[in-house]
Amino acid sequence: MKSNPHVLAIVLAGGEGKRLMPLTQDRAKPAVPFGGIYRLIDFSLSNLVNSGYLQIVVLTQYKSHSLDRHISRTWRMSNLLGNYVTPVPAQQRVGKSWYQGSADAIYQSLNIVDDERPDYVVVTGADNIYRMDFSQMVEQHIASGLDLTVAGIRQPKSLASSFGVIDRDPGDPYKVRQFLEKPTDVDGLPDSPDEILASMGNYVFTAQAMVEALKADAIDETSAHDMGGDIVPKFVAAKNCGVYDFTYNLIPGATERDKNYWRDVGTIDAFFEANMDLIAVNPIFNLYNRKWPLLTGYTGLPPAKFVYGHHERLGHALDSIVSPGVIVSGGEVIGSVLSPFCRVNSWSSVRDSVLFDHVNVGRNATVVRAIIDKNVTIEDGAQLGVNHDHDRERGFYVSDGGIVVVPKNTHVKA
């Protein structure tokens, strides 16, 4: 076995993100802002880079301009050392169709694998919130001698119908016996009967085996060309698939509270709740772990500023994340996440909300349980999240959990 195997990382970032509309109206899901200064894709890329994998391709497709721009401006590596993070758009290299599924996306980009000639390939999604050291998963994969390893995370058994579920071999807990796609009836884990192992959508392949499997899948007319639905079951059927339990992934600097944190932010409510996970005194997900940093591109911005100290006009923020460039000018911010260059003006109130870049909240305005996309102006005295019927009348989406979403570039009238 090579002491330093050559690993190529592929990030699947072509997701349309329909359930996150209107946040994905003009951007791909991995480009959606999160946590004030990040984009969703920054979490996958940070994990790969912190794991020591510095040759990364990002496969894009849907409304990818802002995503491509973010990657090219932010994720710059040393060309001298052969490192790179590069976005690769759908190119129709093998036909006239765009990507037909996650497996087809990699198949249509196999020229990259041919050029790089890696020993192993790490494949990840681009839109979950978590920390993971992929090198530990790669080490297990190499030791197993199998051609595919799937990462699994423990989830409540009651949620099994929402995931691809990994059924482990009773005789070998590191080997997959069955891969069940969104089952309605499934057994719990032997050591935790109320939990199942759900696929995280992260894979490690032996490179040659992956190439052969993708080429075979491409000519299979019955296939949906999906990694979880088509490729993984074929390796399982061949008894050639292992499982990596995320529970045992050790991250430097992790706290007991945020250890093994993983969130799928595929809906508005899940996205909102994941942002709220960041702001507790002891956060459920800790952005401040300097031993496993979350990297992004905001540099050179002015500090946040809080002005007016009168008790009737006090600019302040409590239990909140306030990004660089924000000005809280005589307003209040409570339990919220503010992205760069937001402004909260006098006597206004922002509570339990997420504001993207360049949102201006006018005087005496009220924002409650809302997600406000970038470049939104909220007029003096306007209200959001106070009366959902009124919010809907103005054309704003209100989620099942009562979160109001205002699209980018909107002018909210009083």
Helices and strands as residue ranges (DSSP letters): E 7-12, G 18-20, G 29-31, E 33-34, E 38-39, H 41-50, E 55-60, H 65-74, G 79-81, E 84-89, H 102-107, H 110-116, E 120-125, E 128-130, H 134-144, E 148-156, G 157-162, E 164-169, E 172-181, E 195-206, H 207-218, I 227-231, H 232-237, E 241-245, G 246-248, E 262-264, H 268-276, E 305-307, E 309-310, E 313-314, E 316-318, E 321-322, E 327-329, E 332-334, E 337-338, E 343-344, E 349-351, E 354-355, E 360-361, E 366-368, E 370-372, E 377-378, E 383-384, H 388-393, E 397-398, E 404-406, E 411-412
